[in-house]
Amino acid sequence: MKAFMNFTKKLEDHPRLQFVLQTLGFYVLMMVLFLYFMTANLSTAPKFVYSQF
């Protein structure tokens, strides 16, 4: 357990790794948001608006 805690402490202190992890986390959050908007049925326009085009 102590070895694991020392390993996590080293990961937290490494600035380049922290940047990579934050960048990956942000990318994952953006992809989740993108996939939600692409798959959700969020259209609130009435049917007749679509039939005019």
C-alpha positions in Angstrom: 0.0 0.0 0.0 2.8 2.4 0.8 4.4 1.8 -2.6 1.1 2.6 -4.3 0.8 5.8 -2.3 4.3 6.8 -3.1 3.6 6.2 -6.8 0.5 8.3 -6.8 2.4 11.1 -5.0 5.1 11.1 -7.7 2.4 11.3 -10.4 0.8 14.3 -8.7 4.1 16.1 -8.5 5.0 15.6 -12.2 3.9 18.8 -14.0 4.0 17.4 -17.6 1.9 14.4 -16.6 -0.6 16.6 -14.9 -0.9 18.7 -18.1 -1.5 15.5 -20.2 -4.1 14.2 -17.7 -5.9 17.5 -17.6 -5.9 17.7 -21.4 -7.2 14.1 -21.8 -9.9 14.8 -19.1 -11.0 17.9 -21.0 -11.1 16.0 -24.3 -13.1 13.2 -22.8 -15.6 15.7 -21.3 -16.0 17.5 -24.6 -16.5 14.2 -26.5 -19.2 13.2 -24.0 -20.9 16.5 -24.5 -20.6 16.2 -28.2 -22.0 12.7 -28.3 -24.9 13.8 -26.0 -25.9 16.6 -28.4 -25.6 14.4 -31.4 -27.7 11.6 -30.1 -30.3 13.6 -28.0 -33.6 14.6 -29.5 -33.5 18.2 -28.5 -35.6 19.7 -31.3 -38.4 21.9 -30.0 -39.5 23.3 -33.3 -43.1 22.4 -34.5 -43.5 19.9 -37.3 -44.7 22.5 -39.8 -41.4 24.3 -39.8 -39.7 21.2 -41.2 -42.4 20.6 -43.8 -41.7 24.0 -45.4 -38.2 23.2 -46.6 
